[in-house]
Amino acid sequence: MNQPKFFVTPGYGEYMLNELYFSQAVKIGDRVETSGQGGWDDNLQIPEALADEIAQAFRNVERTLATAGASWEHVVHVNSYHVGGLPQKLTR
């Protein structure tokens, strides 16, 4: 069996590892699993505009995948969790 290899996204991932004790991604064989990615920047600041926050979250996923040697072309499934509800304009 392949041993897991853990990856830390440069920037915010270093904080997550040092303060919250988890890695941004794990790779076993040729499979990569990522942890939850939010819309924060490297200083853990979240943009005020929802669209900017969503775009940042997807950039963070892309950065984390790259750290583990993968990219969006390798993604077969995405779970999306929304905390605190969505603005009405997004639920229609």
N, C-alpha and C positions, 0 to 999 in steps of 0.2 A: 504494500500500500504506500502511496506517495505521502510524504510528510507535508503538513500545511506550512505555507510560507506567508507571513504577515507583512502588510504594506501600510506605510504611513504617508498620507498626502502631505507634501511640504506645505508649511504655513499652518493653517487651522488644524491639520491632522496631528501635528506635534503637540498642540495644546490638548487635544482629545486623548492622546496617549498618556501624556504626563499627568493630567489632572483627572481624567475620567477612566483611564486604564483600558482603553480599547483602540484597536487598529481600524483603519478605514476600509481595508479589504483583506481578504484571505484567499490564497490560491492553493488548490489541491489538484495536482495533475494539470490539466488544461482548463479547469473550471475556476472562475473567479466569482466570489460573492462579495458584495459591498455592504457596508453598514449604512444606516440612514444618513442621507445628505440633505442638509438644509440650505437655505438661501443666504447664508452668511459669507462674509469675506474673510480674509486671513486674520483680521482683527476681531472676528466674531460679531461684526456689525451687520444688521439686517437692513436692506434698503426700505425706505418708506413706501414706495409704490409696489403693489402686489406683483405687477408684471415684471419688475426688476428683480424681485425676490425669487420668482419662479425661474427666470432666466439664469440667475446666479446658482440656484440649486442644480440645474442641468449642467452648468459649467463645472460645478463641483463634482458631479458624477463623472463627467468626462476626464477631469484631472485625476480622480481616484482610479478610474479604469486605466489611464495611461501609466500611472505609478505601478500598477500590477502587470503592465505589458499588454493591455487590451484596449479596445476602443468601442464606440457605439456599434460598429458593424458586427461585433461579437455578442451583443446583447440580444437575448431571446425573451426576456420577461422583465417587467418593471412593476413594482408595487408602489402606489402613491397614497400616502396617508396625509390627511389634512386636519390639523389641530385647530380648534376654535371656530370651525365652520368656514364657509366660503361666502363671499359677498353675493348678494342676490343676483347680480348680473352674470355670475359664473354658473349658477345653478339652473338656469333656464335651458 
